[in-house]
Amino acid sequence: MPISTPSHAGKVINGRYRLITLLGSGSLGQVYLADDIPQRRQVAVKVLHDSLINDEESIEKFRKETEIAASLTHPNVIDTYEWGEGEIPFTVMEYLSGGTLQEMLERTSALTISQAVVIGVAASEGLDYVHKRGIIQRELKPKKILFNSEGRVKLGGFALAADLSGTALTEKSKYASPEHREEKTIGTASDIYSLALVLTELVLGKDHVGQDAQTDSAESVSDPAEAIFGSITPAITKALTYEPSNRPDAETFRDMLVEASKELSRPDPLPIKSGLGISITTPVNPDDTDANNPKKLTPFTRIKKAAQFVASRFRRWTWLLLMAALIAGVISLVYVNDDEEIINIREVPDVIGLTPQSLLDQVSSFWELEEALTREDGSTAGTILKTIPLSGELLEEGQILTYYVSQGSELRDIPLGLTGLSIQDAEAALLGARLTLGVITQQSDEDIGIGLVIGPANQDSEMPTGSPVDLIVSSGPELRTIPVDLEGNSFEDAETALVLEGLQVRKQEVYHPTIPEGIVIMLNPASGEALLRDSFVDLIVSLGPEPLAE
């Protein structure tokens, strides 16, 4: 019932996008459903995996994919609104509530040829647009074909064709072209082959196309039987040609599908999913004192409500005609079927501030519960912040009730650039980020001056609003200890030992009756004493016996 805990749920990206719940994850990052706070719209935000924050190669790949996506503007390509790298690299895209083609296949198993052609034509138009700009899909597959709420096909996940020239892509699926599986150079023709395989699977049904390609040899694909694929057989057959040069380009493939569609029946609407499965219901009547009890909707009740709706929108003469038709329908229902259809509905309870267990105790198994995690300043972790549908609205039995559970206050980024600041300046920076100054610990540091901030005491990059941030403050460089047993050594050896300790040397030469020239007689300060870095140590060095006077 509950979904897995997303690590960034509740975080506000770029001061604007509040991450709500995890939608999916890939090799580079996670994609979240988010609120665009100023625009009051839902968007999808992709953030780089935490484990890759310091991986320059991954950051560069994330940046390049984002730049490519942001450069594309086409009705069949996912729109990219904004991107940046601030505290964490991110990309803001349109939220496609219709889900992926892969999810559609899992729900419906197979589509009609007409429906497959609708998807194929739209995908071809998107591919034609990107191919003419030197960009390819790499390996088109159902999970890379998405739908918006109106059923429009959208493609994503592109790469520059030049970046793939002469490279072998090791990740292969059953939709990979022969040249991809054989680790040859791939181009735009590879996308057409993959699209033809996807359309084949749409008609034949899920899991009826090939298998994951784990070998180096090309898997043979049977020519589509005309008895199954009808008028689109020539287009599919041509696109599945082994040699890339013999396949049609995206524009030609699209034209072939359009021509074939003239012999097909009108397609049914595509069975796209509705967002997160959240139901939209009618608000309850405030005068209804029995709203918490299940209601029974019979055919007669439905007809009455429909009649009231129609009456409010049509002229009197139109209403009379429709009423006559409705009365005839009622009579037909009475005589044809006396069994009344019973549908239970119930008012969504007010559980704001309660625990999920309290909600479960109230509704038992009446609805299917779906948990989403979020954050909100001032909220108590583990309590419900809101439900969809809202409390007081009606929801049929068995429908999805989504409840949002607080993980505590919103996450705030710990400011960068604290290193080298005074404690007062660091505290001001923390307050500006809606955090507070915590415990101060002193630690020696070779480079940062006494009293200046070295950095936060922990490795966290973000903390809940109002949290104290502990700081480490420099106490200056460590004290240096003068090495022992330097007396009796040559000046050069003693000097080297002191310099390696971070101390400076001053040489004083004196005559000594018994100690040879160049040997250290004594040190000032003496061996074993502790000094600040770069302090001077005087080395008293022998000049040998004093010359005799002539």
Disulfide bonds with the S-S distance in Angstrom:
none
